[in-house]
Amino acid sequence: MDRDFLQRAIDLASAGVARGEGGPFGALIVCGGQVIAEGWNRVVACTDPTAHAEIVAIRAACARLERFKLDGCILYTSSEPCPMCLSAAYWAGVQRIVFASPRAAAAAIGFCDDDLYCELALPQEARSIPTQHLPLPGSDAPLRAWSDNPDRVKY
Amino acid sequence: MDRDFLQRAIDLASAGVARGEGGPFGALIVCGGQVIAEGWNRVVACTDPTAHAEIVAIRAACARLERFKLDGCILYTSSEPCPMCLSAAYWAGVQRIVFASPRAAAAAIGFCDDDLYCELALPQEARSIPTQHLPLPGSDAPLRAWSDNPDRVKY
């Protein structure tokens, strides 16, 4: 089963490349042996840097299931997820992740996924995008308002 | 200027909480002193686990500018970006990031951003979501097809 779903993710990647929609990556969300959603990289087609295959598939699965958690779902992806997509899988709470090509294969054709993992592990002041912590007096107000609301929805 | 834009991000966070649309987070994309796009957390309203304030703002800015890179743009965000949002900022290539509340403030009210940074730094086999590398014979075919295409669009 894993092999069939993973092959489908690879096929989606190939189809996306053939259409020139973005990078060579495809993904599926599967629940109970059923494909809930498919995705492929559409960064170029959608002019959206977040439209990676896994993000597209996760968003489509959540839209279809009308919930923001993918408990019990498996993410199949043609290549090892970048940190953005891996984090999205955590926020979605998928049960398991299966991927085919390792990040080194994407790095070999010029994708920066591996560099990005290194970058995230650096202390803030060492990162390549300058990042500034600017405390403002009221910055915790929304956090407190959320925390104090007994009807808040956790995610 | 930084303070004004950052305060606007905090105000967006508060407004989003008041409407119950998601977590207490807001963000702006600014270019040349102009606000290009605003975002706030809409995870609950959109049943989309990727609808963090920064992702919403980055997607909206790219849609508005009709490009998948945000060169020369600044990301202002009410709280320190989670790894998903920080990675999205890298993929978008923003020039600079400014945030108000540190990740510890979000952790104090139950958000897992800080844990997620730790999780991503772990080797794959130590992570809490089981992740399997399953090599398939044709898994590099889409990568090769992309790399061999002289008309490919890099991002």
HADDOCK unambig.tbl for C-alpha pairs under 7 A between the chains (distance, minus, plus):
assign (segid A and resid 10 and name CA) (segid B and resid 139 and name CA) 6.16 0.50 0.50
assign (segid A and resid 13 and name CA) (segid B and resid 142 and name CA) 5.94 0.50 0.50
assign (segid A and resid 14 and name CA) (segid B and resid 142 and name CA) 4.65 0.50 0.50
assign (segid A and resid 17 and name CA) (segid B and resid 142 and name CA) 6.88 0.50 0.50
assign (segid A and resid 17 and name CA) (segid B and resid 146 and name CA) 6.09 0.50 0.50
assign (segid A and resid 24 and name CA) (segid B and resid 142 and name CA) 5.24 0.50 0.50
assign (segid A and resid 24 and name CA) (segid B and resid 143 and name CA) 5.38 0.50 0.50
assign (segid A and resid 24 and name CA) (segid B and resid 146 and name CA) 6.08 0.50 0.50
assign (segid A and resid 43 and name CA) (segid B and resid 68 and name CA) 6.82 0.50 0.50
assign (segid A and resid 47 and name CA) (segid B and resid 62 and name CA) 6.35 0.50 0.50
assign (segid A and resid 47 and name CA) (segid B and resid 63 and name CA) 6.68 0.50 0.50
assign (segid A and resid 47 and name CA) (segid B and resid 66 and name CA) 6.05 0.50 0.50
assign (segid A and resid 47 and name CA) (segid B and resid 67 and name CA) 4.97 0.50 0.50
assign (segid A and resid 47 and name CA) (segid B and resid 68 and name CA) 4.39 0.50 0.50
assign (segid A and resid 48 and name CA) (segid B and resid 59 and name CA) 5.91 0.50 0.50
assign (segid A and resid 48 and name CA) (segid B and resid 62 and name CA) 6.09 0.50 0.50
assign (segid A and resid 48 and name CA) (segid B and resid 68 and name CA) 5.01 0.50 0.50
assign (segid A and resid 49 and name CA) (segid B and resid 68 and name CA) 5.12 0.50 0.50
assign (segid A and resid 49 and name CA) (segid B and resid 69 and name CA) 6.99 0.50 0.50
assign (segid A and resid 49 and name CA) (segid B and resid 88 and name CA) 6.97 0.50 0.50
assign (segid A and resid 49 and name CA) (segid B and resid 91 and name CA) 5.92 0.50 0.50
assign (segid A and resid 49 and name CA) (segid B and resid 92 and name CA) 5.61 0.50 0.50
assign (segid A and resid 50 and name CA) (segid B and resid 88 and name CA) 6.11 0.50 0.50
assign (segid A and resid 59 and name CA) (segid B and resid 48 and name CA) 5.92 0.50 0.50
assign (segid A and resid 62 and name CA) (segid B and resid 47 and name CA) 6.34 0.50 0.50
assign (segid A and resid 62 and name CA) (segid B and resid 48 and name CA) 6.09 0.50 0.50
assign (segid A and resid 63 and name CA) (segid B and resid 47 and name CA) 6.69 0.50 0.50
assign (segid A and resid 66 and name CA) (segid B and resid 47 and name CA) 6.07 0.50 0.50
assign (segid A and resid 67 and name CA) (segid B and resid 47 and name CA) 4.98 0.50 0.50
assign (segid A and resid 68 and name CA) (segid B and resid 43 and name CA) 6.83 0.50 0.50
assign (segid A and resid 68 and name CA) (segid B and resid 47 and name CA) 4.39 0.50 0.50
assign (segid A and resid 68 and name CA) (segid B and resid 48 and name CA) 5.02 0.50 0.50
assign (segid A and resid 68 and name CA) (segid B and resid 49 and name CA) 5.13 0.50 0.50
assign (segid A and resid 78 and name CA) (segid B and resid 139 and name CA) 6.74 0.50 0.50
assign (segid A and resid 83 and name CA) (segid B and resid 83 and name CA) 6.79 0.50 0.50
assign (segid A and resid 83 and name CA) (segid B and resid 84 and name CA) 6.46 0.50 0.50
assign (segid A and resid 83 and name CA) (segid B and resid 87 and name CA) 6.34 0.50 0.50
assign (segid A and resid 84 and name CA) (segid B and resid 83 and name CA) 6.47 0.50 0.50
assign (segid A and resid 84 and name CA) (segid B and resid 84 and name CA) 4.05 0.50 0.50
assign (segid A and resid 84 and name CA) (segid B and resid 85 and name CA) 6.89 0.50 0.50
assign (segid A and resid 84 and name CA) (segid B and resid 87 and name CA) 5.09 0.50 0.50
assign (segid A and resid 84 and name CA) (segid B and resid 88 and name CA) 6.21 0.50 0.50
assign (segid A and resid 85 and name CA) (segid B and resid 84 and name CA) 6.89 0.50 0.50
assign (segid A and resid 87 and name CA) (segid B and resid 83 and name CA) 6.34 0.50 0.50
assign (segid A and resid 87 and name CA) (segid B and resid 84 and name CA) 5.08 0.50 0.50
assign (segid A and resid 88 and name CA) (segid B and resid 49 and name CA) 6.97 0.50 0.50
assign (segid A and resid 88 and name CA) (segid B and resid 50 and name CA) 6.11 0.50 0.50
assign (segid A and resid 88 and name CA) (segid B and resid 84 and name CA) 6.21 0.50 0.50
assign (segid A and resid 91 and name CA) (segid B and resid 49 and name CA) 5.92 0.50 0.50
assign (segid A and resid 92 and name CA) (segid B and resid 49 and name CA) 5.61 0.50 0.50
assign (segid A and resid 95 and name CA) (segid B and resid 129 and name CA) 6.31 0.50 0.50
assign (segid A and resid 96 and name CA) (segid B and resid 129 and name CA) 5.72 0.50 0.50
assign (segid A and resid 96 and name CA) (segid B and resid 130 and name CA) 5.11 0.50 0.50
assign (segid A and resid 96 and name CA) (segid B and resid 131 and name CA) 5.95 0.50 0.50
assign (segid A and resid 97 and name CA) (segid B and resid 130 and name CA) 6.34 0.50 0.50
assign (segid A and resid 97 and name CA) (segid B and resid 131 and name CA) 4.61 0.50 0.50
assign (segid A and resid 97 and name CA) (segid B and resid 132 and name CA) 6.24 0.50 0.50
assign (segid A and resid 98 and name CA) (segid B and resid 131 and name CA) 5.75 0.50 0.50
assign (segid A and resid 98 and name CA) (segid B and resid 132 and name CA) 4.75 0.50 0.50
assign (segid A and resid 98 and name CA) (segid B and resid 133 and name CA) 6.03 0.50 0.50
assign (segid A and resid 98 and name CA) (segid B and resid 134 and name CA) 6.67 0.50 0.50
assign (segid A and resid 99 and name CA) (segid B and resid 132 and name CA) 6.37 0.50 0.50
assign (segid A and resid 99 and name CA) (segid B and resid 133 and name CA) 5.19 0.50 0.50
assign (segid A and resid 99 and name CA) (segid B and resid 134 and name CA) 5.95 0.50 0.50
assign (segid A and resid 100 and name CA) (segid B and resid 133 and name CA) 5.81 0.50 0.50
assign (segid A and resid 100 and name CA) (segid B and resid 134 and name CA) 5.03 0.50 0.50
assign (segid A and resid 100 and name CA) (segid B and resid 135 and name CA) 4.69 0.50 0.50
assign (segid A and resid 100 and name CA) (segid B and resid 136 and name CA) 6.12 0.50 0.50
assign (segid A and resid 100 and name CA) (segid B and resid 139 and name CA) 5.99 0.50 0.50
assign (segid A and resid 101 and name CA) (segid B and resid 135 and name CA) 6.33 0.50 0.50
assign (segid A and resid 101 and name CA) (segid B and resid 139 and name CA) 5.95 0.50 0.50
assign (segid A and resid 101 and name CA) (segid B and resid 140 and name CA) 6.61 0.50 0.50
assign (segid A and resid 109 and name CA) (segid B and resid 147 and name CA) 6.13 0.50 0.50
assign (segid A and resid 121 and name CA) (segid B and resid 121 and name CA) 6.31 0.50 0.50
assign (segid A and resid 129 and name CA) (segid B and resid 95 and name CA) 6.32 0.50 0.50
assign (segid A and resid 129 and name CA) (segid B and resid 96 and name CA) 5.72 0.50 0.50
assign (segid A and resid 130 and name CA) (segid B and resid 96 and name CA) 5.11 0.50 0.50
assign (segid A and resid 130 and name CA) (segid B and resid 97 and name CA) 6.35 0.50 0.50
assign (segid A and resid 131 and name CA) (segid B and resid 96 and name CA) 5.93 0.50 0.50
assign (segid A and resid 131 and name CA) (segid B and resid 97 and name CA) 4.62 0.50 0.50
assign (segid A and resid 131 and name CA) (segid B and resid 98 and name CA) 5.76 0.50 0.50
assign (segid A and resid 132 and name CA) (segid B and resid 97 and name CA) 6.24 0.50 0.50
assign (segid A and resid 132 and name CA) (segid B and resid 98 and name CA) 4.76 0.50 0.50
assign (segid A and resid 132 and name CA) (segid B and resid 99 and name CA) 6.37 0.50 0.50
assign (segid A and resid 133 and name CA) (segid B and resid 98 and name CA) 6.03 0.50 0.50
assign (segid A and resid 133 and name CA) (segid B and resid 99 and name CA) 5.19 0.50 0.50
assign (segid A and resid 133 and name CA) (segid B and resid 100 and name CA) 5.81 0.50 0.50
assign (segid A and resid 134 and name CA) (segid B and resid 98 and name CA) 6.67 0.50 0.50
assign (segid A and resid 134 and name CA) (segid B and resid 99 and name CA) 5.94 0.50 0.50
assign (segid A and resid 134 and name CA) (segid B and resid 100 and name CA) 5.00 0.50 0.50
assign (segid A and resid 135 and name CA) (segid B and resid 100 and name CA) 4.67 0.50 0.50
assign (segid A and resid 135 and name CA) (segid B and resid 101 and name CA) 6.32 0.50 0.50
assign (segid A and resid 136 and name CA) (segid B and resid 100 and name CA) 6.11 0.50 0.50
assign (segid A and resid 139 and name CA) (segid B and resid 10 and name CA) 6.17 0.50 0.50
assign (segid A and resid 139 and name CA) (segid B and resid 78 and name CA) 6.74 0.50 0.50
assign (segid A and resid 139 and name CA) (segid B and resid 100 and name CA) 6.01 0.50 0.50
assign (segid A and resid 139 and name CA) (segid B and resid 101 and name CA) 5.95 0.50 0.50
assign (segid A and resid 140 and name CA) (segid B and resid 101 and name CA) 6.62 0.50 0.50
assign (segid A and resid 142 and name CA) (segid B and resid 13 and name CA) 5.95 0.50 0.50
assign (segid A and resid 142 and name CA) (segid B and resid 14 and name CA) 4.66 0.50 0.50
assign (segid A and resid 142 and name CA) (segid B and resid 17 and name CA) 6.88 0.50 0.50
assign (segid A and resid 142 and name CA) (segid B and resid 24 and name CA) 5.24 0.50 0.50
assign (segid A and resid 143 and name CA) (segid B and resid 24 and name CA) 5.38 0.50 0.50
assign (segid A and resid 146 and name CA) (segid B and resid 17 and name CA) 6.09 0.50 0.50
assign (segid A and resid 146 and name CA) (segid B and resid 24 and name CA) 6.09 0.50 0.50
assign (segid A and resid 147 and name CA) (segid B and resid 109 and name CA) 6.15 0.50 0.50
